[in-house]
Amino acid sequence: MIKKLDALIIKSFIGPFFATFFIALFVLVMQFFWLYIDDLVGKGLDLPTLAHLTGLVAVNWVPLALPLALLLSSIMTFGNLGESFELVAIKSAGIPLLRFMRPLFIVAVLIAGISFLFANNIMPVAVLKLNTLKYNIIVSKPAFDIKEGVFYNKIDGYVIKIGQKSKDGNIIKNVVIYEKNYGLQDNSIIAESGVMKVAPGNKLEFDLKNGWRYQEKGSHMTTNTEFIRLGFKEYKKILDLSSFKMNKTSDSAFSDNYKMLSVRQLAKTIDSLENFETYFQKRSQAEVSPYLTFTKYADTGLIAVDPKSVANIKDINQIIPDSLNNSILQRLQIQLNSPKSSIEILANEYAEKQKNITSHLIEFHRKFTLAVACIVLFLIGAPLGSIIRKGGLGTPLVFAVIFFVIFHLLNTFGEKFVKGGVLSPFVGMWMSSGVLIPVGIFLTYKAMKDSQLFNQEYYYRAIKRLRFFLGTFIKRIESTT
């Protein structure tokens, strides 16, 4: 049964949580658009496509926005309670800090579970759709827009220049159209005026008036060519704009990425990938051993060598005659080049396999670390809010940004160390939680003891006492001297 105290705290928490969640999500989505702004501008994207892209990006950032929202909203909730002296009243009633943290801790655990389910089941599909849509947008051509006095070459096979355009863009003057060929001979059309419009079937139609068409026929490799000049009163030219239409790539083109897998699929894939060492041992033995024939005589005892006979041999040239030295060295070089190439190929493939396993392990642990981060950052935010006792968005936002930046940097550094082979995937991906959990325990302990850790007046009084002590100490030294 939920008591009045639990209902009060949960009610105070819900509003700030949803507000900070959508703010954090908005900032993270804007970060994506800022990163890909050059690939999106000028592509003529319609409103449904932009809405679809924004929705997929937002879904992709939900697991990271939840910990930030929990951190900021918990600081705001307990800061508001402390600022309005409700926290003091609750403590004076004999209720400890851990007791009125309990309902929000349960909420944080539930949000962590939702974050894991979201990252495990919904996010892989969203990432797959996002990568497909992002690829289609990036490879599509810029939107069709011919400006005055500028050569436009985005239409395959043509270069167009328009001297003047009306406000609606239909009536044009001083038109030049070059038809580009693979050879050196380019046909051209020059007209005084005309009408430009987009026709059905994704076509661009020019109705030109009073102009000339120039055309050269024949092979450009010879002088036997024919030049044709044709004058016209009216001339219609139709260009194909199908290359500007954004093509839809199948989702299966990106389905083999490790980010598109759930925890169960990742575990299965990792288990199958980790058995590659036996495969490389067999392959190296099959590809390298034939070139190293002497290895099969190792430990056989077929060749007995008298130690006294080789005691005075200090150089291989003492055994090989000068007449055979060059030929033996050439044969040796040829004999070693083949296994060397095979070993290099195997080493590169082995490194790629190891890198692939590391990427899968990183993604496997990430699905858990982002969920656990919700609980860890709540354990920091709740006692921090009760210590600073400031509500609103000012002071809580500053502390939330500081701790979230620390969390994000630790996550980033841990992932970099894992990819660089410095740390194991488990240690690197859980480094942020391992560092911040003691911080949360320390802040909880200080909050239970009513610590003035972030109280400005406390530090002001401490500095004032220190200055008084130093002044008194200096006066005593001066009086004794």
C-alpha positions as CSV (number, residue, x, y, z in Angstrom):
1,M,0.0,0.0,0.0
2,I,1.4,3.4,-1.0
3,K,1.5,5.8,1.9
4,K,1.0,9.5,1.7
5,L,4.7,10.2,2.0
6,D,5.4,7.9,-0.9
7,A,2.6,9.5,-3.0
8,L,4.0,13.0,-2.2
9,I,7.5,12.1,-3.3
10,I,6.4,10.3,-6.5
11,K,4.1,13.2,-7.4
12,S,6.9,15.7,-6.9
13,F,9.1,13.5,-9.1
14,I,6.9,12.8,-12.1
15,G,6.7,16.3,-13.5
16,P,10.4,17.1,-13.4
17,F,11.2,13.7,-14.8
18,F,9.1,14.0,-17.9
19,A,10.2,17.6,-18.5
20,T,13.9,16.8,-18.2
21,F,13.5,13.6,-20.2
22,F,12.1,15.5,-23.2
23,I,14.6,18.3,-22.8
24,A,17.5,15.8,-22.8
25,L,16.0,13.9,-25.7
26,F,15.7,17.1,-27.7
27,V,19.3,18.1,-27.0
28,L,20.6,14.7,-28.1
29,V,18.4,14.7,-31.3
30,M,19.7,18.2,-32.1
31,Q,23.3,16.8,-31.7
32,F,22.5,14.2,-34.4
33,F,21.2,16.8,-36.8
34,W,24.1,19.1,-36.1
35,L,26.5,16.2,-37.0
36,Y,24.7,15.3,-40.3
37,I,23.6,18.8,-41.3
38,D,25.8,18.8,-44.4
39,D,24.3,15.6,-45.6
40,L,20.7,16.7,-45.1
41,V,20.6,20.3,-46.4
42,G,19.5,20.7,-49.9
43,K,18.2,17.2,-50.4
44,G,14.5,18.4,-50.7
45,L,13.3,16.1,-47.9
46,D,9.5,16.3,-47.4
47,L,7.8,16.6,-44.0
48,P,6.9,12.9,-43.6
49,T,10.6,11.9,-44.3
50,L,11.9,14.4,-41.8
51,A,9.3,13.3,-39.2
52,H,10.3,9.7,-39.7
53,L,14.0,10.5,-39.4
54,T,13.5,12.6,-36.2
55,G,11.4,9.8,-34.7
56,L,14.0,7.1,-35.4
57,V,16.8,9.4,-34.0
58,A,14.8,10.1,-30.9
59,V,14.2,6.3,-30.3
60,N,17.9,5.7,-30.7
61,W,18.8,8.2,-27.9
62,V,16.1,7.1,-25.4
63,P,18.4,4.8,-23.4
64,L,20.9,7.6,-22.9
65,A,18.3,10.3,-22.2
66,L,16.7,8.2,-19.3
67,P,19.8,8.3,-17.0
68,L,20.3,12.0,-17.6
69,A,16.6,12.7,-16.9
70,L,16.7,10.6,-13.7
71,L,19.8,12.4,-12.5
72,L,18.4,15.9,-13.1
73,S,14.9,15.2,-11.9
74,S,16.1,13.5,-8.7
75,I,18.3,16.5,-7.9
76,M,15.3,18.9,-8.6
77,T,12.8,16.8,-6.6
78,F,14.9,16.5,-3.4
79,G,16.2,20.1,-3.9
80,N,12.6,21.4,-4.1
81,L,11.7,19.4,-0.9
82,G,14.8,20.8,0.9
83,E,14.2,24.4,-0.3
84,S,10.5,24.3,0.9
85,F,11.6,22.8,4.3
86,E,9.5,19.7,3.6
87,L,12.7,17.6,3.8
88,V,13.4,19.1,7.3
89,A,9.9,18.3,8.4
90,I,10.2,14.7,7.2
91,K,13.5,14.2,9.0
92,S,12.1,15.8,12.2
93,A,9.4,13.3,12.2
94,G,12.0,10.6,12.6
95,I,11.9,9.3,9.0
96,P,15.4,8.6,7.7
97,L,16.7,9.6,4.3
98,L,16.8,6.0,2.9
99,R,13.1,5.6,3.8
100,F,11.8,8.5,1.7
101,M,14.3,7.6,-1.0
102,R,12.7,4.2,-1.3
103,P,9.7,5.0,-3.5
104,L,11.9,6.8,-6.0
105,F,14.5,4.1,-5.9
106,I,11.7,1.6,-6.9
107,V,10.7,3.9,-9.7
108,A,14.4,4.2,-10.8
109,V,14.6,0.4,-10.9
110,L,11.4,0.2,-13.0
111,I,12.8,2.8,-15.4
112,A,16.1,0.9,-15.6
113,G,14.1,-2.2,-16.6
114,I,12.2,-0.3,-19.2
115,S,15.5,1.1,-20.5
116,F,16.9,-2.4,-20.8
117,L,13.8,-3.7,-22.6
118,F,13.8,-0.7,-24.9
119,A,17.5,-1.1,-25.7
120,N,17.1,-4.9,-26.2
121,N,13.9,-5.1,-28.3
122,I,13.0,-1.7,-29.8
123,M,16.4,0.0,-30.3
124,P,17.9,-2.7,-32.7
125,V,14.9,-2.3,-35.1
126,A,15.1,1.5,-34.8
127,V,18.8,1.5,-35.5
128,L,18.3,-0.7,-38.5
129,K,15.6,1.6,-39.9
130,L,17.7,4.7,-39.1
131,N,20.8,3.4,-40.9
132,T,18.8,2.5,-44.0
133,L,17.0,5.9,-44.1
134,K,20.3,7.8,-43.4
135,Y,22.0,5.9,-46.2
136,N,19.2,6.7,-48.7
137,I,19.3,10.4,-47.8
138,I,23.1,10.7,-47.9
139,V,23.5,9.0,-51.3
140,S,20.5,10.9,-52.9
141,K,21.3,14.0,-55.0
142,P,20.6,17.6,-53.8
143,A,17.2,19.0,-54.5
144,F,16.5,20.3,-58.0
145,D,17.1,24.1,-58.0
146,I,18.5,26.0,-60.9
147,K,19.7,29.5,-60.0
148,E,20.1,32.5,-62.3
149,G,23.5,32.9,-64.0
150,V,24.9,29.6,-62.5
151,F,25.8,26.5,-64.4
152,Y,23.7,23.6,-63.0
153,N,25.2,20.1,-63.6
154,K,23.2,17.9,-61.2
155,I,21.1,16.4,-63.9
156,D,22.9,13.4,-65.5
157,G,24.1,14.2,-69.0
158,Y,23.2,18.0,-69.0
159,V,24.6,21.4,-67.9
160,I,22.0,24.2,-67.8
161,K,22.4,27.9,-67.4
162,I,19.5,30.3,-67.1
163,G,20.0,34.1,-67.4
164,Q,16.8,35.2,-65.7
165,K,13.8,33.6,-64.0
166,S,10.4,34.9,-63.0
167,K,9.3,35.0,-59.4
168,D,7.3,31.7,-59.8
169,G,10.3,30.1,-61.6
170,N,8.4,29.2,-64.7
171,I,9.3,31.9,-67.3
172,I,13.0,31.8,-68.2
173,K,15.2,33.9,-70.4
174,N,18.7,33.5,-72.0
175,V,18.7,29.7,-71.7
176,V,21.7,27.5,-72.5
177,I,21.5,23.7,-72.4
178,Y,24.6,21.6,-73.0
179,E,24.1,17.9,-73.7
180,K,27.2,16.1,-72.3
181,N,28.5,13.1,-74.2
182,Y,31.3,10.7,-73.3
183,G,33.3,12.1,-76.3
184,L,34.6,15.6,-76.8
185,Q,31.6,16.7,-78.9
186,D,28.9,18.3,-76.8
187,N,25.6,19.3,-78.4
188,S,24.0,22.6,-77.2
189,I,20.7,24.5,-77.3
190,I,20.5,28.3,-77.0
191,A,17.2,30.1,-76.7
192,E,16.0,33.6,-75.9
193,S,13.1,32.6,-73.7
194,G,10.9,29.8,-72.7
195,V,8.8,28.1,-70.0
196,M,10.3,25.6,-67.5
197,K,8.0,23.2,-65.6
198,V,8.0,19.9,-63.9
199,A,5.8,17.5,-65.9
200,P,4.1,14.3,-64.6
201,G,6.3,11.2,-64.4
202,N,9.2,13.1,-62.7
203,K,10.2,15.0,-65.9
204,L,11.5,18.5,-66.5
205,E,10.0,20.1,-69.5
206,F,11.5,23.1,-71.4
207,D,9.2,24.9,-74.0
208,L,11.8,27.1,-75.6
209,K,11.3,29.9,-78.1
210,N,13.6,31.7,-80.7
211,G,16.8,29.8,-80.5
212,W,19.4,27.5,-82.1
213,R,20.4,23.9,-81.7
214,Y,24.0,23.0,-82.4
215,Q,25.0,19.4,-83.1
216,E,28.1,17.7,-84.3
217,K,27.9,14.2,-85.8
218,G,30.8,11.8,-86.5
219,S,33.7,10.3,-84.7
220,H,35.7,12.8,-82.7
221,M,38.9,10.8,-83.5
222,T,38.8,11.9,-87.2
223,T,38.2,15.1,-89.1
224,N,35.3,13.5,-91.0
225,T,32.5,15.1,-89.0
226,E,29.3,17.0,-89.7
227,F,28.2,20.1,-87.9
228,I,24.5,20.9,-87.9
229,R,22.9,24.2,-86.8
230,L,19.2,24.2,-86.5
231,G,17.1,27.4,-85.8
232,F,13.7,27.2,-84.2
233,K,10.8,29.3,-83.2
234,E,9.5,26.7,-80.7
235,Y,11.4,23.7,-79.3
236,K,10.4,21.3,-76.6
237,K,13.2,19.6,-74.5
238,I,12.3,17.0,-71.8
239,L,14.8,15.9,-69.2
240,D,14.5,13.0,-66.8
241,L,14.6,13.8,-63.1
242,S,14.3,10.2,-61.8
243,S,17.9,10.5,-60.4
244,F,16.6,13.0,-57.8
245,K,14.1,10.6,-56.4
246,M,15.3,9.1,-53.1
247,N,15.7,5.3,-53.6
248,K,14.6,2.9,-50.9
249,T,17.3,0.5,-49.8
250,S,16.2,-2.8,-48.3
251,D,16.7,-3.1,-44.5
252,S,18.5,-6.4,-45.0
253,A,21.5,-4.5,-46.3
254,F,22.3,-3.4,-42.8
255,S,20.9,-6.3,-40.8
256,D,24.2,-8.0,-40.1
257,N,25.5,-5.2,-37.9
258,Y,26.1,-6.0,-34.2
259,K,24.0,-3.0,-33.2
260,M,20.9,-4.7,-34.7
261,L,21.1,-7.7,-32.4
262,S,19.4,-8.4,-29.0
263,V,21.2,-9.7,-26.0
264,R,20.2,-13.3,-26.9
265,Q,21.4,-12.9,-30.5
266,L,24.6,-11.2,-29.3
267,A,25.4,-14.0,-26.9
268,K,24.8,-16.6,-29.6
269,T,26.9,-14.7,-32.1
270,I,29.8,-14.2,-29.6
271,D,29.8,-17.9,-28.7
272,S,30.1,-18.8,-32.4
273,L,32.8,-16.2,-33.0
274,E,35.0,-17.3,-30.1
275,N,35.5,-20.7,-31.7
276,F,37.6,-19.2,-34.5
277,E,41.0,-20.0,-33.0
278,T,40.8,-23.7,-33.8
279,Y,39.8,-22.7,-37.4
280,F,42.9,-20.5,-37.7
281,Q,45.2,-23.2,-36.3
282,K,44.0,-25.7,-38.8
283,R,44.2,-23.2,-41.6
284,S,47.7,-22.0,-40.7
285,Q,48.9,-25.6,-40.5
286,A,47.4,-26.3,-44.0
287,E,48.7,-23.2,-45.7
288,V,52.1,-22.6,-44.0
289,S,53.4,-26.1,-43.2
290,P,53.9,-27.2,-46.8
291,Y,56.5,-24.5,-47.3
292,L,58.4,-25.5,-44.1
293,T,59.3,-29.1,-44.9
294,F,62.0,-29.3,-42.2
295,T,59.5,-29.1,-39.4
296,K,58.3,-32.7,-40.0
297,Y,61.9,-33.9,-39.1
298,A,61.8,-32.1,-35.7
299,D,62.3,-34.4,-32.8
300,T,62.6,-37.5,-35.0
301,G,66.3,-38.2,-34.4
302,L,66.9,-39.1,-38.0
303,I,69.8,-36.8,-38.4
304,A,72.6,-37.3,-35.9
305,V,75.1,-34.4,-35.7
306,D,78.5,-34.7,-34.0
307,P,78.8,-31.7,-31.7
308,K,82.6,-31.7,-32.3
309,S,82.1,-31.3,-36.0
310,V,80.1,-28.1,-35.7
311,A,81.9,-26.6,-32.8
312,N,84.3,-24.5,-35.0
313,I,81.6,-23.4,-37.4
314,K,80.8,-19.7,-36.8
315,D,79.2,-18.7,-40.1
316,I,77.0,-20.5,-42.6
317,N,79.3,-19.5,-45.4
318,Q,81.9,-21.9,-44.1
319,I,79.6,-24.8,-45.1
320,I,78.2,-23.4,-48.4
321,P,80.6,-23.0,-51.3
322,D,80.9,-19.5,-52.9
323,S,79.6,-20.8,-56.3
324,L,76.3,-21.9,-54.7
325,N,75.8,-19.0,-52.3
326,N,73.7,-16.7,-54.6
327,S,71.5,-19.5,-55.9
328,I,70.8,-20.8,-52.4
329,L,70.0,-17.3,-51.1
330,Q,67.6,-16.8,-54.1
331,R,65.8,-20.1,-53.5
332,L,65.6,-19.4,-49.8
333,Q,64.0,-16.0,-50.4
334,I,61.5,-17.5,-52.8
335,Q,60.8,-20.3,-50.3
336,L,60.1,-17.8,-47.5
337,N,58.0,-15.3,-49.4
338,S,55.1,-17.6,-49.8
339,P,54.6,-18.5,-46.1
340,K,55.3,-14.9,-45.2
341,S,52.4,-13.8,-47.4
342,S,50.1,-16.5,-46.0
343,I,51.0,-15.5,-42.4
344,E,50.3,-11.8,-43.1
345,I,46.9,-12.7,-44.6
346,L,46.1,-14.9,-41.6
347,A,47.2,-12.3,-39.1
348,N,45.0,-9.6,-40.7
349,E,42.0,-11.9,-40.8
350,Y,42.7,-12.9,-37.1
351,A,42.8,-9.2,-36.1
352,E,39.5,-8.5,-37.9
353,K,37.9,-11.4,-36.2
354,Q,39.1,-10.3,-32.8
355,K,37.9,-6.7,-33.5
356,N,34.5,-8.1,-34.5
357,I,34.2,-10.1,-31.2
358,T,35.2,-7.0,-29.2
359,S,32.5,-4.9,-30.9
360,H,29.9,-7.6,-30.1
361,L,31.0,-7.7,-26.5
362,I,30.9,-3.9,-26.2
363,E,27.3,-3.9,-27.5
364,F,26.4,-6.8,-25.2
365,H,27.6,-5.0,-22.1
366,R,26.2,-1.6,-23.2
367,K,22.6,-2.8,-23.1
368,F,23.1,-3.5,-19.3
369,T,25.3,-0.6,-18.4
370,L,22.9,2.0,-19.7
371,A,20.1,0.4,-17.7
372,V,22.2,0.2,-14.5
373,A,23.3,3.8,-15.1
374,C,19.7,4.9,-14.3
375,I,20.0,3.5,-10.8
376,V,23.6,4.7,-10.3
377,L,22.8,8.3,-11.4
378,F,19.7,8.3,-9.2
379,L,21.8,7.3,-6.2
380,I,23.9,10.3,-6.9
381,G,21.1,12.7,-7.7
382,A,18.8,12.0,-4.7
383,P,21.3,12.6,-1.9
384,L,22.9,15.5,-3.9
385,G,19.5,17.3,-4.1
386,S,18.9,16.8,-0.3
387,I,22.4,18.3,0.3
388,I,22.3,21.4,-1.9
389,R,18.6,22.1,-1.1
390,K,18.0,24.1,-4.2
391,G,15.1,23.6,-6.6
392,G,14.4,24.8,-10.1
393,L,16.7,24.3,-13.1
394,G,19.7,26.5,-12.0
395,T,21.9,24.8,-9.5
396,P,20.5,21.3,-10.1
397,L,21.3,21.6,-13.8
398,V,24.9,22.6,-13.1
399,F,25.5,19.5,-10.9
400,A,23.6,17.2,-13.3
401,V,25.7,18.3,-16.2
402,I,28.9,17.9,-14.3
403,F,28.1,14.3,-13.2
404,F,26.6,13.3,-16.5
405,V,29.7,14.6,-18.3
406,I,31.8,12.5,-16.0
407,F,29.6,9.5,-16.6
408,H,29.7,10.0,-20.4
409,L,33.5,10.5,-20.5
410,L,34.1,7.4,-18.4
411,N,31.9,5.5,-20.8
412,T,33.7,6.9,-23.8
413,F,37.2,6.3,-22.4
414,G,36.2,2.8,-21.3
415,E,35.0,1.9,-24.8
416,K,38.1,3.4,-26.4
417,F,40.3,1.4,-24.0
418,V,38.4,-1.8,-24.9
419,K,38.8,-1.2,-28.6
420,G,42.5,-0.4,-28.1
421,G,43.1,-3.7,-26.2
422,V,44.0,-1.9,-22.9
423,L,41.0,-3.2,-20.9
424,S,38.7,-6.2,-21.2
425,P,35.2,-5.5,-22.4
426,F,33.7,-6.1,-19.0
427,V,36.1,-3.8,-17.1
428,G,35.9,-1.0,-19.8
429,M,32.2,-0.9,-20.2
430,W,31.5,-1.1,-16.5
431,M,34.1,1.4,-15.5
432,S,31.7,4.3,-15.2
433,S,29.4,2.4,-12.9
434,G,32.3,1.2,-10.8
435,V,33.6,4.8,-10.4
436,L,30.2,6.5,-9.7
437,I,28.7,3.9,-7.3
438,P,31.2,4.8,-4.5
439,V,30.4,8.5,-5.2
440,G,26.7,7.8,-4.8
441,I,27.4,5.9,-1.5
442,F,29.5,8.8,-0.2
443,L,26.9,11.4,-1.1
444,T,24.2,9.2,0.5
445,Y,26.2,9.0,3.7
446,K,26.8,12.7,3.8
447,A,23.1,13.4,3.2
448,M,22.1,11.1,6.1
449,K,24.5,13.0,8.3
450,D,23.0,16.4,7.2
451,S,26.4,17.3,5.7
452,Q,27.0,20.9,4.5
453,L,29.1,19.7,1.7
454,F,27.7,22.2,-0.9
455,N,26.6,24.9,1.5
456,Q,28.2,28.2,0.6
457,E,27.7,29.7,4.1
458,Y,29.5,26.8,5.7
459,Y,32.6,27.4,3.6
460,Y,32.3,31.2,4.1
461,R,32.3,30.7,7.9
462,A,35.1,28.2,7.7
463,I,37.3,30.6,5.6
464,K,36.3,33.4,8.0
465,R,37.5,31.3,11.0
466,L,40.7,30.4,9.2
467,R,41.5,34.0,8.4
468,F,40.8,34.9,12.1
469,F,43.1,32.1,13.3
470,L,45.9,33.1,10.9
471,G,45.6,36.8,11.9
472,T,45.8,35.9,15.6
473,F,48.8,33.6,14.9
474,I,50.6,36.3,13.0
475,K,50.0,38.9,15.7
476,R,51.4,36.5,18.3
477,I,54.6,35.9,16.2
478,E,55.0,39.7,15.8
479,S,54.5,40.3,19.5
480,T,57.2,37.8,20.4
481,T,59.7,39.2,18.0
